[in-house]
Amino acid sequence: MTPLPADQQPDAEVSLPVSRDELGEAQRRHWQTTYRDHPHMYGAEPSAPAAAAADVFRAAGARSVLELGAGHGRDALYFARSGFTVHATDFSPTGLGQLAKAAEAEGLTERVAVAVHDARDPLPFAAEAVDAVFAHMLLCMALSTAQIRALVAEVWRVLRPGGVFVYTVRHTGDAHYGAGIARGDDIYEHGGFAVHFFDQALVNDLATGWTVVEQHEFVEGDLPRRLWRITQTRSA
């Protein structure tokens, strides 16, 4: 989507001096507090991208799914109910604790494993260990472009040849793009949440070496947030 013209862009607040590590740590604390104060904040129903991804994963013959940024687990639990073995990661122990309790209550503990993980670090999995990877708005968190590239390279490493990667991101056509506190690298902090807004060039860059199956535009929430759902496969 073409970005809004300059005269229609929301006014950004003055950027504050902060390092990328400081921003990441501030976001970790913010999400911890958010999950603590608003347990199961996204409800029990799966997101629309997760439902679409499950169909894609099933058609590809996937059995194991790695979810990055699983939060309190509405999508991880949906994947498990759908018959997949799920590895759920997030940098919030609070969110993952809610996920683990929900999995136990539903009798899904044998299908769901949780691990605290910061997306800025290498993934704690062996090469070619999973069949599919799902990330709903994880890549558009407070990650620099370099960190996003490194994460996608890690996704390639842990996916089996022919494996499927489905991710969603807010893009530069979103109403919050250019609003709030400018953090650099197309990252804006609004209401305490920092978002890296994607343009088409970044999506294309992250698809280098992959086979792109689909780029689907959709909206979510009341604003509404404007997102892309990207489906790409690792070459066999």
Residue frames as a rotation matrix with the C-alpha (Angstrom) as fourth column:
MET 1
0.578 0.816 0.000 0.00
0.816 -0.578 0.000 0.00
0.000 0.000 -1.000 0.00
THR 2
-0.109 -0.594 0.797 1.23
0.500 -0.725 -0.472 3.52
0.859 0.347 0.376 -0.81
PRO 3
-0.570 -0.140 -0.810 2.07
0.811 -0.252 -0.527 5.55
-0.130 -0.958 0.257 2.33
LEU 4
0.576 0.787 -0.222 -0.16
0.763 -0.615 -0.200 8.52
-0.294 -0.054 -0.954 3.15
PRO 5
0.320 -0.438 0.840 0.93
0.472 -0.695 -0.542 11.83
0.822 0.570 -0.016 1.61
ALA 6
-0.646 -0.717 -0.260 3.09
0.585 -0.246 -0.773 13.98
0.490 -0.652 0.579 3.87
ASP 7
-0.753 0.367 0.546 0.30
-0.477 -0.876 -0.069 16.45
0.453 -0.312 0.835 4.55
GLN 8
0.382 0.917 -0.116 -1.94
-0.585 0.336 0.738 13.61
0.716 -0.214 0.665 5.77
GLN 9
-0.188 -0.536 -0.823 0.59
0.361 0.742 -0.565 11.94
0.913 -0.403 0.055 8.04
PRO 10
0.866 0.409 -0.287 -0.10
0.394 -0.206 0.895 12.08
0.307 -0.889 -0.340 11.80
ASP 11
0.444 -0.719 0.535 2.34
-0.610 -0.680 -0.407 14.29
0.656 -0.146 -0.740 13.67
ALA 12
0.336 -0.438 -0.834 5.08
0.577 0.795 -0.185 12.32
0.744 -0.419 0.520 15.42
GLU 13
0.989 -0.098 -0.110 6.27
0.047 -0.500 0.865 13.34
-0.140 -0.861 -0.490 18.85
VAL 14
0.447 -0.893 -0.048 9.86
-0.849 -0.407 -0.337 14.43
0.282 0.192 -0.940 19.23
SER 15
0.542 -0.334 -0.771 12.21
0.121 0.939 -0.321 11.46
0.831 0.081 0.550 19.18
LEU 16
0.821 -0.294 0.490 13.87
-0.556 -0.221 0.801 10.66
-0.127 -0.930 -0.344 22.49
PRO 17
-0.052 -0.916 -0.398 17.49
-0.853 0.249 -0.460 9.48
0.520 0.316 -0.794 22.66
VAL 18
0.457 0.189 0.869 17.40
-0.661 0.726 0.189 5.77
-0.596 -0.661 0.456 23.40
SER 19
-0.653 -0.712 -0.257 19.54
-0.722 0.485 0.493 2.85
-0.227 0.507 -0.831 22.25
ARG 20
-0.107 0.604 -0.790 18.00
-0.659 0.552 0.511 -0.12
0.745 0.575 0.339 20.48
ASP 21
-0.586 -0.149 -0.797 18.81
0.373 0.823 -0.428 -2.35
0.719 -0.548 -0.427 23.48
GLU 22
-0.963 0.253 -0.095 17.20
-0.035 -0.466 -0.884 0.14
-0.268 -0.848 0.458 25.87
LEU 23
-0.357 0.874 -0.331 14.09
-0.930 -0.300 0.210 0.26
0.084 0.383 0.920 23.70
GLY 24
-0.201 0.239 -0.950 13.92
-0.266 0.920 0.288 -3.52
0.943 0.311 -0.122 23.58
GLU 25
-0.808 -0.144 -0.572 14.24
0.470 0.429 -0.771 -3.85
0.357 -0.892 -0.279 27.33
ALA 26
-0.827 0.561 -0.036 11.62
-0.451 -0.701 -0.552 -1.16
-0.335 -0.441 0.833 27.88
GLN 27
-0.166 0.781 -0.602 9.26
-0.863 0.180 0.472 -3.07
0.477 0.597 0.645 25.58
ARG 28
-0.489 -0.056 -0.871 9.91
0.188 0.968 -0.168 -6.31
0.852 -0.246 -0.462 27.46
ARG 29
-0.952 0.119 -0.282 8.92
0.262 -0.164 -0.951 -4.62
-0.160 -0.979 0.125 30.72
HIS 30
-0.608 0.759 -0.233 5.89
-0.773 -0.633 -0.045 -3.04
-0.182 0.153 0.971 29.09
TRP 31
-0.145 0.556 -0.819 4.61
-0.557 0.638 0.532 -6.37
0.818 0.533 0.217 27.76
GLN 32
-0.738 -0.150 -0.657 5.22
0.402 0.685 -0.608 -8.07
0.541 -0.713 -0.446 31.09
THR 33
-0.899 0.404 -0.169 3.11
-0.092 -0.552 -0.829 -5.43
-0.429 -0.729 0.533 32.83
THR 34
-0.423 0.766 -0.483 0.44
-0.896 -0.275 0.348 -5.58
0.134 0.580 0.803 30.14
TYR 35
-0.262 0.304 -0.916 0.03
-0.148 0.925 0.349 -9.36
0.954 0.228 -0.197 30.41
ARG 36
-0.865 -0.084 -0.495 0.06
0.455 0.285 -0.844 -9.15
0.212 -0.955 -0.208 34.19
ASP 37
-0.802 0.538 -0.261 -2.62
-0.250 -0.698 -0.671 -6.44
-0.543 -0.473 0.694 34.32
HIS 38
0.114 0.842 -0.528 -4.72
-0.951 -0.062 -0.304 -7.83
-0.289 0.536 0.793 31.45
PRO 39
-0.566 -0.360 0.741 -4.55
-0.263 0.932 0.252 -11.64
-0.781 -0.052 -0.622 31.58
HIS 40
-0.430 0.363 0.826 -5.53
0.751 0.652 0.104 -13.34
-0.501 0.665 -0.554 28.32
MET 41
-0.375 0.234 -0.897 -5.96
-0.086 -0.972 -0.218 -9.86
-0.923 -0.005 0.384 26.81
TYR 42
-0.732 0.062 -0.678 -6.58
-0.677 -0.169 0.716 -11.13
-0.070 0.984 0.166 23.28
GLY 43
0.292 0.942 0.165 -9.21
-0.927 0.321 -0.191 -13.67
-0.233 -0.097 0.968 24.32
ALA 44
-0.064 -0.246 0.967 -9.42
-0.259 0.940 0.222 -17.38
-0.964 -0.236 -0.124 23.59
GLU 45
0.846 0.437 0.306 -10.37
0.172 0.319 -0.932 -17.30
-0.505 0.841 0.194 19.91
PRO 46
-0.075 -0.928 0.365 -7.50
0.808 0.158 0.567 -17.67
-0.584 0.338 0.738 17.40
SER 47
-0.224 -0.083 -0.971 -6.48
-0.350 -0.923 0.160 -14.79
-0.909 0.376 0.177 15.20
ALA 48
0.822 0.538 -0.187 -7.59
-0.319 0.163 -0.934 -14.84
-0.472 0.827 0.306 11.57
PRO 49
0.240 -0.797 -0.554 -3.95
-0.926 -0.018 -0.376 -15.19
0.290 0.604 -0.742 10.41
ALA 50
-0.591 -0.453 0.668 -3.52
-0.677 0.729 -0.104 -18.29
-0.439 -0.513 -0.737 12.59
ALA 51
0.280 0.775 0.566 -6.61
-0.151 0.618 -0.772 -19.91
-0.948 0.131 0.290 11.10
ALA 52
0.849 -0.020 -0.528 -5.30
-0.527 -0.098 -0.844 -19.20
-0.035 0.995 -0.094 7.61
ALA 53
-0.126 -0.989 -0.073 -1.82
-0.978 0.136 -0.158 -20.44
0.166 0.052 -0.985 8.52
ALA 54
-0.259 0.069 0.963 -3.17
-0.497 0.846 -0.194 -23.70
-0.829 -0.529 -0.185 9.94
ASP 55
0.794 0.585 0.163 -4.77
-0.125 0.420 -0.899 -24.48
-0.595 0.694 0.406 6.58
VAL 56
0.618 -0.647 -0.446 -1.50
-0.704 -0.203 -0.680 -23.72
0.350 0.735 -0.581 4.78
PHE 57
-0.334 -0.785 0.522 0.54
-0.929 0.366 -0.044 -25.81
-0.157 -0.500 -0.852 7.23
ARG 58
0.119 0.476 0.871 -1.87
-0.301 0.853 -0.426 -28.73
-0.946 -0.211 0.245 6.95
ALA 59
0.946 0.270 -0.181 -1.76
-0.230 0.164 -0.959 -28.63
-0.229 0.949 0.217 3.15
ALA 60
0.318 -0.916 -0.245 2.05
-0.822 -0.137 -0.553 -28.67
0.473 0.378 -0.796 3.30
GLY 61
0.523 -0.047 -0.851 2.01
0.166 0.985 0.048 -31.78
0.836 -0.166 0.523 5.49
ALA 62
-0.393 -0.692 0.606 3.48
-0.465 -0.419 -0.780 -29.97
0.794 -0.588 -0.157 8.51
ARG 63
0.285 0.439 -0.852 3.32
0.548 0.655 0.521 -31.63
0.787 -0.615 -0.054 11.90
SER 64
0.009 -0.363 -0.932 5.40
0.965 -0.241 0.103 -29.29
-0.262 -0.900 0.348 14.08
VAL 65
0.498 0.232 0.836 4.87
0.485 -0.873 -0.047 -25.53
0.719 0.429 -0.547 14.36
LEU 66
-0.473 -0.620 -0.626 7.13
0.879 -0.385 -0.283 -22.95
-0.066 -0.684 0.726 15.99
GLU 67
0.604 0.652 0.458 5.25
0.637 -0.741 0.214 -19.81
0.479 0.163 -0.863 17.03
LEU 68
-0.589 -0.807 -0.040 7.36
0.733 -0.513 -0.447 -16.71
0.340 -0.293 0.894 17.65
GLY 69
-0.915 0.261 0.308 5.86
-0.344 -0.902 -0.260 -14.12
0.210 -0.343 0.915 19.98
ALA 70
-0.572 0.704 -0.421 3.13
0.458 0.700 0.548 -16.45
0.680 0.121 -0.723 21.20
GLY 71
-0.454 0.404 0.794 2.06
-0.645 -0.764 0.020 -14.22
0.615 -0.503 0.608 24.11
HIS 72
-0.387 0.374 0.843 -0.64
-0.792 0.333 -0.512 -15.83
-0.472 -0.865 0.168 26.23
GLY 73
-0.847 -0.353 0.397 -1.22
-0.210 0.909 0.360 -18.42
-0.488 0.222 -0.844 23.54
ARG 74
0.180 0.983 -0.033 -4.54
-0.488 0.060 -0.871 -18.08
-0.854 0.173 0.491 21.77
ASP 75
0.482 -0.026 -0.876 -2.91
-0.866 0.140 -0.481 -19.10
0.136 0.990 0.045 18.46
ALA 76
-0.641 -0.761 -0.097 -0.54
-0.717 0.639 -0.278 -21.70
0.274 -0.109 -0.956 19.92
LEU 77
-0.564 0.515 0.646 -3.48
-0.304 0.598 -0.742 -23.41
-0.768 -0.614 -0.180 21.60
TYR 78
0.510 0.756 -0.411 -5.43
-0.649 0.024 -0.761 -23.32
-0.565 0.654 0.503 18.33
PHE 79
0.015 -0.589 -0.808 -2.55
-0.901 0.342 -0.267 -25.00
0.434 0.732 -0.526 16.50
ALA 80
-0.874 -0.357 0.330 -2.38
-0.479 0.748 -0.459 -27.65
-0.083 -0.559 -0.825 19.21
ARG 81
-0.122 0.918 0.379 -6.13
-0.362 0.314 -0.878 -28.28
-0.924 -0.244 0.294 19.04
SER 82
0.584 0.323 -0.745 -5.72
-0.782 -0.024 -0.623 -28.62
-0.219 0.946 0.239 15.29
GLY 83
0.984 -0.123 0.131 -3.32
0.133 0.989 -0.071 -31.53
-0.121 0.088 0.989 15.78
PHE 84
0.467 -0.870 0.158 0.07
-0.058 -0.209 -0.976 -29.82
0.882 0.447 -0.148 15.48
THR 85
0.358 -0.515 -0.779 2.92
0.933 0.167 0.319 -30.14
-0.034 -0.841 0.541 17.95
VAL 86
0.750 0.072 0.658 3.66
0.218 -0.966 -0.142 -26.56
0.625 0.250 -0.740 19.01
HIS 87
-0.211 -0.805 -0.554 6.81
0.977 -0.156 -0.146 -24.85
0.031 -0.572 0.819 20.26
ALA 88
0.706 0.560 0.434 5.73
0.523 -0.825 0.214 -21.45
0.478 0.076 -0.875 21.62
THR 89
-0.349 -0.866 -0.359 8.26
0.931 -0.275 -0.241 -18.71
0.110 -0.418 0.902 22.37
ASP 90
0.669 0.434 0.604 7.92
0.350 -0.900 0.260 -15.20
0.656 0.037 -0.754 23.77
PHE 91
-0.450 -0.877 0.169 10.06
0.238 -0.300 -0.924 -12.79
0.861 -0.376 0.344 25.78
SER 92
-0.192 0.473 0.860 7.33
-0.850 -0.518 0.095 -12.49
0.490 -0.713 0.502 28.43
PRO 93
-0.944 -0.143 -0.297 7.39
0.020 0.875 -0.483 -15.20
0.329 -0.462 -0.824 31.10
THR 94
-0.644 0.763 0.056 4.04
-0.340 -0.219 -0.915 -13.86
-0.686 -0.608 0.401 32.30
GLY 95
0.068 0.676 -0.734 2.35
-0.989 -0.049 -0.136 -14.43
-0.128 0.735 0.665 28.96
LEU 96
-0.357 -0.281 -0.891 3.89
-0.525 0.849 -0.057 -17.88
0.772 0.448 -0.451 28.56
GLY 97
-0.987 0.049 0.154 2.80
-0.116 0.451 -0.885 -18.79
-0.113 -0.891 -0.440 32.10
GLN 98
-0.175 0.981 -0.082 -0.79
-0.692 -0.182 -0.699 -18.05
-0.700 -0.066 0.711 31.11
LEU 99
0.103 0.134 -0.986 -0.32
-0.920 0.390 -0.044 -20.18
0.378 0.911 0.163 27.99
ALA 100
-0.768 -0.483 -0.421 1.09
-0.309 0.855 -0.416 -23.11
0.561 -0.189 -0.806 29.94
LYS 101
-0.796 0.533 0.287 -1.79
-0.223 0.184 -0.957 -23.04
-0.563 -0.826 -0.028 32.42
ALA 102
0.120 0.872 -0.475 -4.35
-0.877 -0.132 -0.463 -22.89
-0.466 0.472 0.748 29.61
ALA 103
-0.180 -0.260 -0.949 -2.65
-0.759 0.650 -0.034 -25.82
0.626 0.714 -0.314 27.82
GLU 104
-0.983 -0.184 -0.022 -2.79
-0.120 0.720 -0.684 -27.86
0.141 -0.669 -0.730 31.02
ALA 105
-0.468 0.876 0.116 -6.47
-0.450 -0.123 -0.885 -27.01
-0.761 -0.466 0.452 31.56
GLU 106
0.362 0.617 -0.698 -7.27
-0.909 0.067 -0.412 -28.17
-0.207 0.784 0.585 28.02
GLY 107
0.608 -0.172 0.775 -5.20
-0.012 0.974 0.225 -31.36
-0.794 -0.147 0.590 28.28
LEU 108
0.976 -0.210 0.058 -2.75
0.045 -0.070 -0.997 -30.13
0.213 0.975 -0.059 25.64
THR 109
0.621 -0.778 0.098 0.52
-0.561 -0.354 0.748 -30.24
-0.548 -0.519 -0.656 27.57
GLU 110
0.142 -0.592 0.793 1.87
0.383 0.772 0.508 -33.05
-0.913 0.232 0.336 25.41
ARG 111
0.403 0.085 0.911 1.36
0.915 -0.059 -0.399 -30.91
0.020 0.995 -0.101 22.31
VAL 112
0.795 -0.045 0.605 2.58
0.058 -0.987 -0.149 -27.52
0.604 0.153 -0.782 23.62
ALA 113
0.170 -0.801 -0.575 6.08
0.984 0.110 0.137 -26.62
-0.046 -0.589 0.807 24.82
VAL 114
0.956 0.163 0.244 6.92
0.175 -0.984 -0.026 -23.08
0.236 0.067 -0.970 25.91
ALA 115
0.073 -0.972 -0.223 10.30
0.996 0.062 0.056 -21.32
-0.041 -0.226 0.973 26.04
VAL 116
0.751 0.067 -0.657 11.20
0.188 -0.975 0.116 -17.77
-0.633 -0.211 -0.745 27.04
HIS 117
-0.115 -0.772 0.625 13.10
0.940 0.118 0.319 -16.29
-0.320 0.624 0.713 24.11
ASP 118
0.208 0.048 -0.977 14.06
-0.068 -0.996 -0.064 -12.80
-0.976 0.080 -0.204 22.95
ALA 119
0.857 0.243 0.454 13.70
0.396 0.253 -0.883 -12.44
-0.330 0.936 0.121 19.17
ARG 120
0.732 -0.661 -0.167 17.00
-0.678 -0.679 -0.282 -10.53
0.073 0.320 -0.945 19.11
ASP 121
-0.154 -0.787 0.598 18.82
-0.756 0.483 0.441 -13.75
-0.636 -0.384 -0.669 20.03
PRO 122
-0.717 -0.131 -0.685 19.42
-0.589 0.638 0.496 -16.92
0.372 0.759 -0.534 17.95
LEU 123
0.382 0.924 -0.024 16.54
-0.813 0.348 0.468 -19.37
0.441 -0.159 0.883 18.09
PRO 124
-0.291 -0.514 0.807 17.04
-0.883 0.469 -0.020 -22.19
-0.368 -0.718 -0.590 20.62
PHE 125
0.715 0.545 0.438 16.39
-0.288 0.800 -0.526 -24.96
-0.637 0.250 0.729 18.10
ALA 126
-0.259 -0.812 0.523 18.54
0.224 0.476 0.850 -27.23
-0.940 0.337 0.059 15.98
ALA 127
-0.679 -0.057 -0.732 18.84
-0.653 -0.410 0.637 -26.76
-0.336 0.910 0.241 12.23
GLU 128
-0.543 0.530 -0.652 15.86
-0.522 0.395 0.756 -28.09
0.658 0.751 0.062 10.24
ALA 129
-0.998 0.068 0.006 13.98
0.032 0.535 -0.844 -28.92
-0.061 -0.842 -0.536 13.45
VAL 130
-0.327 0.939 -0.105 10.44
0.043 -0.096 -0.994 -27.74
-0.944 -0.330 -0.009 12.58
ASP 131
-0.369 0.302 0.879 8.02
0.889 0.391 0.239 -27.97
-0.271 0.869 -0.413 9.68
ALA 132
0.197 0.545 0.815 6.43
0.658 -0.690 0.302 -24.52
0.727 0.477 -0.494 9.95
VAL 133
-0.716 -0.389 -0.580 6.94
0.685 -0.555 -0.473 -21.16
-0.138 -0.735 0.663 11.65
PHE 134
0.249 0.858 0.450 4.24
0.760 -0.461 0.459 -18.63
0.601 0.228 -0.766 12.54
ALA 135
-0.662 -0.446 -0.602 4.69
0.719 -0.605 -0.343 -15.07
-0.212 -0.660 0.721 13.80
HIS 136
0.302 0.846 0.439 1.71
0.849 -0.448 0.281 -12.75
0.434 0.288 -0.854 14.19
MET 137
0.824 0.026 0.566 3.08
-0.014 -0.998 0.067 -9.18
0.566 -0.063 -0.822 14.48
LEU 138
0.718 -0.647 -0.257 6.33
0.495 0.215 0.842 -10.33
-0.489 -0.732 0.474 16.10
LEU 139
-0.090 -0.820 0.565 8.55
0.996 -0.073 0.052 -9.09
-0.002 0.567 0.824 13.28
CYS 140
-0.002 0.129 0.992 7.04
0.372 -0.920 0.121 -5.61
0.928 0.369 -0.046 13.53
MET 141
0.783 0.097 -0.615 7.90
0.621 -0.193 0.760 -5.18
-0.045 -0.976 -0.211 17.20
ALA 142
0.866 -0.472 -0.162 10.78
-0.426 -0.868 0.253 -2.93
-0.260 -0.150 -0.954 18.35
LEU 143
0.356 -0.747 0.562 13.35
0.573 0.650 0.500 -4.70
-0.738 0.143 0.659 16.18
SER 144
-0.059 -0.462 -0.885 15.82
-0.555 -0.722 0.414 -2.94
-0.830 0.516 -0.214 13.91
THR 145
0.689 0.260 -0.677 15.94
-0.725 0.273 -0.633 -3.90
0.020 0.926 0.376 10.24
ALA 146
-0.287 -0.881 -0.377 19.21
-0.766 0.447 -0.462 -5.72
0.575 0.156 -0.803 10.91
GLN 147
-0.717 0.066 0.694 17.63
-0.542 0.573 -0.615 -7.67
-0.438 -0.817 -0.376 13.78
ILE 148
0.416 0.909 0.039 14.64
-0.611 0.311 -0.728 -8.60
-0.674 0.279 0.685 11.60
ARG 149
0.422 -0.338 -0.842 16.95
-0.788 0.323 -0.524 -9.88
0.449 0.884 -0.130 8.87
ALA 150
-0.674 -0.731 0.110 18.87
-0.670 0.542 -0.507 -11.94
0.311 -0.415 -0.855 11.43
LEU 151
-0.344 0.636 0.691 15.64
-0.560 0.452 -0.694 -13.40
-0.754 -0.626 0.201 12.80
VAL 152
0.683 0.613 -0.398 14.40
-0.671 0.310 -0.674 -14.41
-0.290 0.727 0.622 9.34
ALA 153
-0.033 -0.780 -0.625 17.78
-0.768 0.420 -0.484 -16.06
0.640 0.464 -0.613 8.70
GLU 154
-0.796 -0.194 0.574 17.25
-0.570 0.561 -0.601 -18.02
-0.205 -0.805 -0.557 11.92
VAL 155
0.242 0.941 0.236 13.77
-0.627 0.337 -0.702 -19.03
-0.741 0.022 0.672 10.76
TRP 156
0.521 -0.151 -0.840 15.37
-0.770 0.342 -0.539 -20.37
0.368 0.928 0.062 7.56
ARG 157
-0.525 -0.850 -0.040 17.92
-0.728 0.473 -0.496 -22.30
0.441 -0.231 -0.867 9.63
VAL 158
-0.721 0.222 0.656 15.37
-0.455 0.562 -0.690 -24.07
-0.522 -0.797 -0.304 11.87
LEU 159
0.387 0.898 -0.210 12.88
-0.754 0.177 -0.633 -24.83
-0.531 0.403 0.745 9.09
ARG 160
-0.096 -0.323 0.942 13.10
0.301 0.892 0.337 -28.11
-0.949 0.316 0.012 7.26
PRO 161
-0.948 -0.237 -0.215 13.57
-0.137 -0.306 0.942 -27.83
-0.289 0.922 0.258 3.47
GLY 162
-0.616 0.785 0.067 10.18
0.337 0.186 0.923 -27.09
0.712 0.591 -0.379 1.99
GLY 163
-0.410 0.435 -0.802 8.99
0.890 -0.001 -0.456 -25.70
-0.199 -0.901 -0.386 5.33
VAL 164
0.108 0.625 0.773 6.50
0.667 -0.622 0.410 -22.84
0.737 0.472 -0.484 5.50
PHE 165
-0.754 -0.310 -0.580 6.90
0.628 -0.598 -0.498 -19.45
-0.192 -0.740 0.645 7.18
VAL 166
0.132 0.831 0.540 3.79
0.706 -0.461 0.537 -17.32
0.696 0.311 -0.648 7.76
TYR 167
-0.588 -0.312 -0.746 4.19
0.766 -0.512 -0.390 -13.91
-0.260 -0.801 0.540 9.35
THR 168
0.478 0.746 0.463 2.14
0.799 -0.589 0.124 -10.74
0.365 0.310 -0.878 9.69
VAL 169
-0.612 -0.665 -0.428 3.30
0.764 -0.638 -0.101 -7.14
-0.206 -0.388 0.898 10.03
ARG 170
0.565 0.661 -0.494 1.76
0.477 -0.750 -0.458 -3.70
-0.673 0.023 -0.739 10.22
HIS 171
-0.097 -0.607 0.789 2.74
0.995 -0.057 0.079 -1.66
-0.002 0.793 0.609 7.18
THR 172
-0.847 -0.433 -0.308 3.36
0.449 -0.893 0.021 1.95
-0.284 -0.121 0.951 6.25
GLY 173
-0.575 0.738 0.353 -0.27
0.039 -0.406 0.913 2.44
0.818 0.538 0.205 5.20
ASP 174
-0.102 0.499 -0.861 -1.35
0.928 0.360 0.099 2.00
0.360 -0.788 -0.499 8.84
ALA 175
0.667 0.484 0.566 -2.88
0.285 -0.868 0.407 5.02
0.688 -0.110 -0.717 10.60
HIS 176
0.917 -0.341 -0.204 -0.24
0.143 -0.196 0.970 4.86
-0.371 -0.919 -0.131 13.35
TYR 177
0.184 -0.889 0.419 2.65
0.983 0.162 -0.087 5.07
0.009 0.428 0.904 10.91
GLY 178
-0.382 -0.432 0.817 4.40
0.440 -0.862 -0.251 8.36
0.813 0.263 0.519 11.65
ALA 179
0.512 0.624 0.590 2.44
-0.287 -0.523 0.802 8.87
0.810 -0.580 -0.089 14.91
GLY 180
0.956 -0.099 -0.275 3.76
0.292 0.391 0.873 8.81
0.021 -0.915 0.403 18.45
ILE 181
0.542 -0.833 -0.112 7.45
-0.458 -0.405 0.792 8.84
-0.705 -0.378 -0.601 19.37
ALA 182
0.829 -0.315 -0.461 9.81
-0.385 0.275 -0.881 8.33
0.404 0.908 0.106 16.43
ARG 183
0.683 -0.585 0.437 12.46
-0.203 0.423 0.883 5.78
-0.702 -0.692 0.170 17.34
GLY 184
-0.190 -0.763 -0.618 14.21
-0.883 -0.143 0.448 5.61
-0.430 0.630 -0.646 13.96
ASP 185
-0.959 -0.282 -0.021 14.24
-0.255 0.831 0.495 2.85
-0.123 0.480 -0.869 11.33
ASP 186
-0.431 0.886 -0.169 10.47
-0.413 -0.027 0.910 3.27
0.802 0.462 0.378 10.76
ILE 187
-0.418 0.291 -0.861 9.78
0.789 0.585 -0.185 2.41
0.450 -0.757 -0.474 14.43
TYR 188
-0.424 0.373 0.825 7.16
-0.397 -0.896 0.201 4.51
0.814 -0.242 0.528 16.20
GLU 189
-0.843 0.139 -0.520 6.05
0.512 0.502 -0.697 4.16
0.164 -0.854 -0.494 19.81
HIS 190
-0.479 0.788 0.388 2.37
-0.472 -0.603 0.643 4.83
0.741 0.125 0.660 20.41
GLY 191
0.557 0.760 0.333 0.56
-0.667 0.171 0.725 4.23
0.494 -0.626 0.603 23.69
GLY 192
0.316 -0.536 0.783 3.63
-0.777 0.328 0.538 2.49
-0.545 -0.778 -0.313 25.09
PHE 193
0.524 -0.082 0.848 3.87
0.330 0.937 -0.114 -0.04
-0.785 0.339 0.518 22.24
ALA 194
-0.154 -0.670 -0.726 6.70
-0.624 -0.503 0.598 0.29
-0.766 0.545 -0.341 19.72
VAL 195
0.629 0.439 0.642 6.01
0.256 0.663 -0.703 -0.89
-0.734 0.606 0.305 16.16
HIS 196
-0.606 -0.759 -0.237 8.35
-0.136 -0.195 0.971 -1.28
-0.783 0.621 0.015 13.20
PHE 197
0.504 0.846 -0.177 6.19
-0.267 -0.042 -0.963 -0.49
-0.822 0.532 0.204 10.17
PHE 198
-0.284 -0.593 0.753 7.10
0.479 0.592 0.648 -2.45
-0.830 0.545 0.116 7.04
ASP 199
0.155 0.300 -0.941 7.26
-0.781 -0.547 -0.303 -1.12
-0.605 0.782 0.150 3.51
GLN 200
0.951 0.301 -0.068 7.23
-0.273 0.719 -0.639 -3.27
-0.143 0.626 0.766 0.39
ALA 201
0.345 -0.901 -0.263 11.00
-0.623 -0.010 -0.782 -3.03
0.703 0.433 -0.565 -0.01
LEU 202
-0.383 -0.483 0.787 11.55
-0.917 0.299 -0.263 -4.68
-0.108 -0.823 -0.557 3.38
VAL 203
0.501 0.625 0.598 9.08
-0.475 0.776 -0.414 -7.48
-0.723 -0.077 0.686 2.60
ASN 204
0.909 -0.186 -0.372 10.90
-0.299 0.328 -0.896 -8.09
0.289 0.926 0.243 -0.68
ASP 205
-0.020 -0.986 0.167 14.27
-0.846 -0.072 -0.529 -8.08
0.533 -0.152 -0.832 1.07
LEU 206
-0.255 -0.034 0.966 13.13
-0.820 0.536 -0.198 -10.68
-0.512 -0.843 -0.164 3.60
ALA 207
0.757 0.596 0.269 11.89
-0.334 0.706 -0.624 -12.89
-0.562 0.383 0.733 0.76
THR 208
0.258 -0.737 -0.624 15.33
-0.941 -0.047 -0.334 -13.17
0.216 0.674 -0.706 -0.83
GLY 209
-0.780 -0.607 -0.154 16.10
-0.584 0.794 -0.171 -16.87
0.226 -0.044 -0.973 -1.33
TRP 210
-0.588 0.676 0.444 12.55
-0.030 0.531 -0.847 -17.89
-0.808 -0.511 -0.292 -0.35
THR 211
-0.807 0.504 0.307 9.59
0.420 0.125 0.899 -18.78
0.415 0.855 -0.312 -2.53
VAL 212
-0.833 0.553 -0.027 6.78
-0.405 -0.640 -0.653 -16.31
-0.378 -0.533 0.757 -1.86
VAL 213
-0.733 0.643 0.224 3.38
0.679 0.712 0.180 -18.00
-0.044 0.284 -0.958 -1.96
GLU 214
0.266 0.895 0.358 1.15
0.789 -0.415 0.453 -15.08
0.554 0.162 -0.817 -0.99
GLN 215
-0.937 -0.305 -0.172 1.12
0.348 -0.752 -0.560 -11.52
0.041 -0.585 0.810 0.28
HIS 216
-0.104 0.994 0.040 -2.33
0.791 0.058 0.609 -10.83
0.603 0.095 -0.792 1.67
GLU 217
-0.856 -0.122 0.502 -3.51
-0.118 -0.900 -0.420 -7.46
0.503 -0.419 0.756 2.98
PHE 218
0.010 0.884 -0.467 -6.03
0.699 0.328 0.635 -7.35
0.715 -0.333 -0.615 5.83
VAL 219
-0.259 -0.018 0.966 -7.22
-0.503 -0.851 -0.151 -5.20
0.824 -0.525 0.212 8.72
GLU 220
-0.166 0.145 -0.975 -7.55
0.702 0.712 -0.014 -6.03
0.693 -0.687 -0.220 12.40
GLY 221
-0.555 -0.042 -0.831 -9.04
0.789 -0.345 -0.509 -4.27
-0.265 -0.938 0.224 15.42
ASP 222
0.396 0.872 -0.288 -10.96
0.793 -0.483 -0.372 -1.04
-0.463 -0.081 -0.883 15.79
LEU 223
-0.260 -0.568 -0.781 -8.40
0.141 -0.823 0.551 1.48
-0.955 0.034 0.294 14.47
PRO 224
0.978 -0.033 0.206 -8.20
-0.016 0.973 0.229 -0.59
-0.208 -0.228 0.951 12.27
ARG 225
0.023 -0.999 0.027 -4.62
-0.383 0.016 0.924 -1.82
-0.923 -0.031 -0.383 12.13
ARG 226
0.822 0.179 -0.541 -3.49
-0.566 0.154 -0.810 -2.44
-0.062 0.972 0.228 8.55
LEU 227
0.086 -0.762 0.642 -1.35
-0.483 0.532 0.695 -5.51
-0.871 -0.370 -0.322 8.02
TRP 228
0.144 -0.118 -0.983 0.16
-0.891 0.416 -0.180 -7.87
0.430 0.902 -0.045 5.49
ARG 229
0.554 -0.065 0.830 0.17
-0.380 0.867 0.322 -11.65
-0.741 -0.494 0.455 5.91
ILE 230
0.110 -0.649 -0.753 3.18
-0.986 0.027 -0.167 -13.12
0.129 0.760 -0.637 4.13
THR 231
0.749 0.060 0.660 3.46
-0.192 0.973 0.130 -16.80
-0.634 -0.224 0.740 3.28
GLN 232
0.380 -0.689 -0.617 6.81
-0.876 -0.053 -0.480 -18.03
0.298 0.723 -0.624 2.00
THR 233
0.991 -0.013 0.134 8.54
-0.024 0.963 0.269 -21.39
-0.132 -0.270 0.954 1.82
ARG 234
0.162 -0.986 0.044 12.11
-0.634 -0.070 0.770 -22.47
-0.756 -0.153 -0.636 2.26
SER 235
0.286 -0.126 -0.950 13.63
-0.905 0.291 -0.311 -23.96
0.315 0.949 -0.030 -0.85
ALA 236
0.967 0.105 0.232 14.02
-0.177 0.932 0.316 -27.73
-0.183 -0.347 0.920 -0.72
